[in-house]
């Protein structure tokens, strides 16, 4: 599994947590250990440019996903095949604002956004009410499971 994380945002982010998050989610969703994903953290200007270019919407957004090989979650018996999942682009500045409004940490918001982005890479959407229930329900389950795993991690 190749998980590349690049931070061009100018804001310090604990990338090791995002790496553990992706490893956890790959295991939970039975994604091949040979699947590749890239996470890029950018500033508001770069995110706004991407948002306009790809979504034709003004202003920066919190997360954008760019799927590549149209991989889907697997099962224990039939994991997702190897391939290129795609790219997740995050904007920590927008995440910071949203985190303050939600009364949790910026890192918690980035965990939520990264999970959301991964689910989009795996074909989930929330355009219709039923899709939204499915995607957001799975998103909650994954984050809750990850947080429980993190609480059990030995601290250095």
Rosetta blueprint (number, residue, H / E / L):
1 X L
2 X E
3 X E
4 X E
5 X E
6 X E
7 X E
8 X L
9 X L
10 X L
11 X L
12 X L
13 X L
14 X L
15 X H
16 X H
17 X H
18 X H
19 X H
20 X H
21 X H
22 X H
23 X H
24 X H
25 X H
26 X H
27 X H
28 X H
29 X L
30 X L
31 X E
32 X L
33 X L
34 X L
35 X E
36 X E
37 X E
38 X E
39 X E
40 X E
41 X E
42 X L
43 X L
44 X H
45 X H
46 X H
47 X H
48 X H
49 X H
50 X H
51 X H
52 X H
53 X H
54 X H
55 X H
56 X L
57 X L
58 X L
59 X L
60 X L
61 X L
62 X L
63 X E
64 X E
65 X E
66 X E
67 X E
68 X L
69 X L
70 X L
71 X L
72 X L
73 X L
74 X L
75 X L
76 X L
77 X L
78 X L
79 X L
80 X E
81 X L
82 X L
83 X E
84 X E
85 X E
86 X E
87 X E
88 X E
89 X E
90 X E
91 X L
92 X H
93 X H
94 X H
95 X H
96 X H
97 X H
98 X H
99 X H
100 X H
101 X H
102 X H
103 X L
104 X L
105 X L
106 X H
107 X H
108 X H
109 X H
110 X H
111 X H
112 X H
113 X H
114 X H
115 X H
116 X H
117 X H
118 X H
119 X H
120 X H
121 X H
122 X L
123 X L
124 X L
125 X L
126 X L
127 X L
128 X L
129 X H
130 X H
131 X H
132 X H
133 X H
134 X H
135 X H
136 X H
137 X H
138 X H
139 X H
140 X H
141 X H
142 X H
143 X H
144 X H
145 X H
146 X H
147 X H
148 X H
149 X H
150 X H
151 X H
152 X H
153 X L
154 X L
155 X L
156 X L
